[in-house]
C-alpha cells in the first residue's frame, strides 16, 4: 500500500516535471503563436528553442509546441503545410534571428541568452510562450 502510494506520488512528480508550468492554449501569447503565418511561427519556435538551449533558467515547452502543431494542422497551418513553405520559413527564420539578436544585443549561438529570455518573458511575447522558467 505504501509502495503504491509512493509510485503514484512519483508519477505525479514526473508528470509535473514534464509539463512544467507551461501556458494554457488560451493564453494570449500562445494565441499569438497559433495565429501566426507558418513561416513566422516556425521562426519563433526555433528562436524559443535556441533561448532554452542557451539559458539554464528556461526549458523549452515541447508539449505546448506539439499541441500547437496539432491544432495548426487542423486549420492547415501546421507541419503538414510547412513542407511547401520551406524557403519562406528559412528566409523568415534568418530575418527573425537577426532581428532578435539586434533587439537583445546577443548572438544566437555560444552566448548566454538568459537576459534575452527574461526580456521576452517580461514582454509576454510569442517567444516567451514556449519558455518554461526552471
Secondary structure, DSSP 4 states (H G I P E B T S, - for coil): -HHHHHHHHHHHHHHHHHHTTPPPTTSHHHHHHHHS-HHHHHHHHHHHHHHHHT-TTEEE-HHHHHHHHHHHHHTT-SHHHHGGGHHHHHHHHHHHHHHHHHHHT--SSSS--HHHHHHHHHHT-HHHHTEEE-
